[in-house]
Amino acid sequence: MEIYLNFVDQSAAALDFYGKVFKTTTDEIMYYRDAPTDPEHPLPEQLKDLVMHASIMIDGTQVMISDVPPEMELELTSDNNIALVIQAKSDAEIEQLYHDLSSDGKIVTPLEATFWAKKYAIVNDKFGIQWQLNLPTEA
């Protein structure tokens, strides 16, 4: 399974942010300006510098990212009916992820011990993406 995240004019910033948080680089990136031209459907000027498709590896999983065209913006919701889950390998890793992902975002569930995990938290990052951070008891 792979993950595809859609943004409104924020893909480049999200790629930069996730690259720093997860210490990774963007595997590929295509901008709308790179698409073949179609005289019957000219590319709006505001789309040219936006990300049409990008790919980044996060914790061994390919995550694809794009900016949606204006006619698709209404299809996006901010409902958190999906979350990305990171299984941390150490206290230091989960503490750093918690700090970085919640920076300018929102802490939904503070980082603390639970009956199933050494540490667990839920945060919404500054782009509205929800992350569940889990440090298993055996870590």
C-alpha positions as a Markdown table, in Angstrom:
| # | Residue | x | y | z |
|---|---|---|---|---|
| 1 | Met | 0.0 | 0.0 | 0.0 |
| 2 | Glu | 1.1 | 3.6 | -0.7 |
| 3 | Ile | -0.2 | 6.9 | 0.6 |
| 4 | Tyr | -1.2 | 9.9 | -1.4 |
| 5 | Leu | -1.6 | 13.3 | 0.3 |
| 6 | Asn | -3.3 | 16.2 | -1.4 |
| 7 | Phe | -2.8 | 19.8 | -0.5 |
| 8 | Val | -4.0 | 23.2 | -1.7 |
| 9 | Asp | -0.8 | 25.2 | -2.7 |
| 10 | Gln | 1.2 | 23.7 | 0.1 |
| 11 | Ser | 2.9 | 20.6 | -1.4 |
| 12 | Ala | 6.4 | 22.2 | -1.7 |
| 13 | Ala | 6.3 | 23.4 | 1.9 |
| 14 | Ala | 5.0 | 20.0 | 3.0 |
| 15 | Leu | 7.8 | 18.2 | 1.2 |
| 16 | Asp | 10.4 | 20.5 | 2.8 |
| 17 | Phe | 8.8 | 20.0 | 6.2 |
| 18 | Tyr | 8.6 | 16.2 | 6.0 |
| 19 | Gly | 12.1 | 16.0 | 4.5 |
| 20 | Lys | 13.4 | 17.8 | 7.6 |
| 21 | Val | 11.3 | 15.9 | 10.2 |
| 22 | Phe | 12.0 | 12.5 | 8.7 |
| 23 | Lys | 15.6 | 13.3 | 7.5 |
| 24 | Thr | 14.8 | 12.2 | 3.9 |
| 25 | Thr | 14.7 | 13.7 | 0.4 |
| 26 | Thr | 12.1 | 14.0 | -2.3 |
| 27 | Asp | 12.5 | 11.0 | -4.6 |
| 28 | Glu | 10.8 | 12.6 | -7.6 |
| 29 | Ile | 8.9 | 15.8 | -8.3 |
| 30 | Met | 6.9 | 17.0 | -11.2 |
| 31 | Tyr | 5.3 | 20.4 | -11.6 |
| 32 | Tyr | 2.2 | 21.2 | -13.6 |
| 33 | Arg | 4.4 | 23.2 | -16.0 |
| 34 | Asp | 6.1 | 19.9 | -16.9 |
| 35 | Ala | 2.9 | 18.4 | -18.3 |
| 36 | Pro | 2.5 | 18.3 | -22.1 |
| 37 | Thr | 0.5 | 21.3 | -23.3 |
| 38 | Asp | -3.0 | 20.9 | -24.6 |
| 39 | Pro | -4.4 | 23.9 | -26.6 |
| 40 | Glu | -7.9 | 22.8 | -25.8 |
| 41 | His | -7.2 | 22.9 | -22.0 |
| 42 | Pro | -4.6 | 25.6 | -21.4 |
| 43 | Leu | -2.8 | 25.4 | -18.0 |
| 44 | Pro | -3.9 | 28.2 | -15.7 |
| 45 | Glu | -1.0 | 30.4 | -14.7 |
| 46 | Gln | -1.5 | 29.8 | -11.0 |
| 47 | Leu | -0.9 | 26.1 | -11.4 |
| 48 | Lys | 2.4 | 26.2 | -13.3 |
| 49 | Asp | 4.7 | 26.3 | -10.2 |
| 50 | Leu | 2.6 | 23.9 | -8.1 |
| 51 | Val | 3.4 | 20.3 | -7.5 |
| 52 | Met | 1.6 | 17.9 | -9.8 |
| 53 | His | 3.2 | 14.8 | -8.3 |
| 54 | Ala | 6.0 | 14.1 | -5.8 |
| 55 | Ser | 7.3 | 11.1 | -3.9 |
| 56 | Ile | 9.1 | 10.9 | -0.6 |
| 57 | Met | 10.0 | 7.9 | 1.6 |
| 58 | Ile | 8.8 | 8.2 | 5.2 |
| 59 | Asp | 9.8 | 5.4 | 7.6 |
| 60 | Gly | 10.1 | 2.9 | 4.7 |
| 61 | Thr | 6.8 | 3.9 | 3.1 |
| 62 | Gln | 6.4 | 5.7 | -0.2 |
| 63 | Val | 4.2 | 8.9 | 0.4 |
| 64 | Met | 3.1 | 10.7 | -2.7 |
| 65 | Ile | 2.1 | 14.4 | -2.6 |
| 66 | Ser | 0.4 | 16.8 | -4.9 |
| 67 | Asp | -1.4 | 20.2 | -5.0 |
| 68 | Val | -4.9 | 19.8 | -6.2 |
| 69 | Pro | -6.2 | 22.1 | -9.0 |
| 70 | Pro | -8.7 | 24.8 | -7.9 |
| 71 | Glu | -11.7 | 22.9 | -9.3 |
| 72 | Met | -10.9 | 20.0 | -6.9 |
| 73 | Glu | -10.3 | 22.0 | -3.7 |
| 74 | Leu | -13.9 | 21.6 | -2.6 |
| 75 | Glu | -13.4 | 17.8 | -2.6 |
| 76 | Leu | -10.7 | 18.1 | 0.2 |
| 77 | Thr | -11.9 | 18.0 | 3.8 |
| 78 | Ser | -10.1 | 18.6 | 7.0 |
| 79 | Asp | -11.9 | 15.6 | 8.7 |
| 80 | Asn | -9.4 | 13.4 | 10.4 |
| 81 | Asn | -10.8 | 10.1 | 9.4 |
| 82 | Ile | -7.4 | 8.9 | 8.5 |
| 83 | Ala | -4.0 | 9.0 | 10.3 |
| 84 | Leu | -0.5 | 8.1 | 9.4 |
| 85 | Val | 1.1 | 5.9 | 12.0 |
| 86 | Ile | 4.8 | 5.9 | 12.9 |
| 87 | Gln | 6.2 | 3.0 | 15.0 |
| 88 | Ala | 9.2 | 4.7 | 16.7 |
| 89 | Lys | 12.2 | 2.6 | 17.6 |
| 90 | Ser | 13.5 | 4.7 | 20.6 |
| 91 | Asp | 12.5 | 7.3 | 23.2 |
| 92 | Ala | 14.7 | 9.8 | 21.4 |
| 93 | Glu | 13.0 | 9.2 | 18.1 |
| 94 | Ile | 9.4 | 9.5 | 19.4 |
| 95 | Glu | 10.3 | 12.6 | 21.4 |
| 96 | Gln | 11.8 | 14.3 | 18.3 |
| 97 | Leu | 8.9 | 13.3 | 16.0 |
| 98 | Tyr | 6.4 | 14.5 | 18.6 |
| 99 | His | 8.2 | 17.9 | 18.9 |
| 100 | Asp | 8.7 | 18.4 | 15.1 |
| 101 | Leu | 5.3 | 17.2 | 13.9 |
| 102 | Ser | 3.3 | 19.2 | 16.5 |
| 103 | Ser | 5.4 | 22.4 | 15.9 |
| 104 | Asp | 2.8 | 24.9 | 14.6 |
| 105 | Gly | 0.3 | 22.1 | 14.6 |
| 106 | Lys | -2.0 | 20.7 | 17.3 |
| 107 | Ile | -1.5 | 18.1 | 20.0 |
| 108 | Val | -4.6 | 15.9 | 20.0 |
| 109 | Thr | -3.3 | 13.4 | 22.6 |
| 110 | Pro | -0.2 | 14.3 | 24.6 |
| 111 | Leu | 2.8 | 11.9 | 24.5 |
| 112 | Glu | 2.5 | 9.6 | 27.4 |
| 113 | Ala | 2.6 | 5.9 | 28.4 |
| 114 | Thr | -0.4 | 3.8 | 27.7 |
| 115 | Phe | -1.4 | 0.2 | 28.5 |
| 116 | Trp | -0.3 | -0.8 | 24.9 |
| 117 | Ala | 2.7 | 1.4 | 24.4 |
| 118 | Lys | 5.7 | 2.8 | 26.2 |
| 119 | Lys | 4.8 | 6.1 | 24.7 |
| 120 | Tyr | 1.9 | 7.2 | 22.4 |
| 121 | Ala | 0.6 | 10.5 | 21.0 |
| 122 | Ile | -1.7 | 11.9 | 18.3 |
| 123 | Val | -0.7 | 15.2 | 16.6 |
| 124 | Asn | -2.1 | 17.1 | 13.7 |
| 125 | Asp | 0.8 | 18.8 | 11.8 |
| 126 | Lys | 0.7 | 22.3 | 10.5 |
| 127 | Phe | -0.8 | 21.0 | 7.2 |
| 128 | Gly | -3.7 | 19.3 | 9.0 |
| 129 | Ile | -2.3 | 15.7 | 8.5 |
| 130 | Gln | -2.9 | 13.6 | 11.6 |
| 131 | Trp | 0.0 | 11.4 | 12.9 |
| 132 | Gln | -0.2 | 8.7 | 15.5 |
| 133 | Leu | 3.2 | 8.1 | 17.1 |
| 134 | Asn | 3.7 | 4.8 | 18.9 |
| 135 | Leu | 6.7 | 3.5 | 20.8 |
| 136 | Pro | 6.0 | -0.2 | 21.5 |
| 137 | Thr | 6.6 | -1.5 | 25.0 |
| 138 | Glu | 9.3 | -3.8 | 23.8 |
| 139 | Ala | 11.3 | -0.9 | 22.2 |
